[in-house]
Amino acid sequence: MPKRILTGTVTSDKNEQTITVSVERRFKHPLLQKTVRKSKKYRAHDAENKFKVGDTVRIEECAPISKTKRWTVVVDAQA
């Protein structure tokens, strides 16, 4: 099964080797046909403490690293 990759904005980098990423998704309400925005926060592993608040990052599913961390930051060759 392929691993999910999400794109979001870093909202916190206070913890060592951990960032909090807010991922927003948009969808059309089934009855009202209005576009709805929902966001969810994920805690991701950032081994080098490279990312700061406001950065746009891609995160990928992984095996559990701690109680709340199940995502790692994808380091692209371009970045």
C-alpha angles and dihedrals in degrees: 000000000000120000117248118243120201132185122218148139125271109244099173137019100168097115123077111260091353134100130183113227124197112210118194124202128188127206139160117257108245096227106024096038089220121140109251125199118210126176133195131188123229128187112225135188114249104180096186098040086235101143125077135194112293097026118130111231140175117228129196132203116254142163114293112283096180139345093293105017117094099142135071130200114255110229108208123204089236095056 
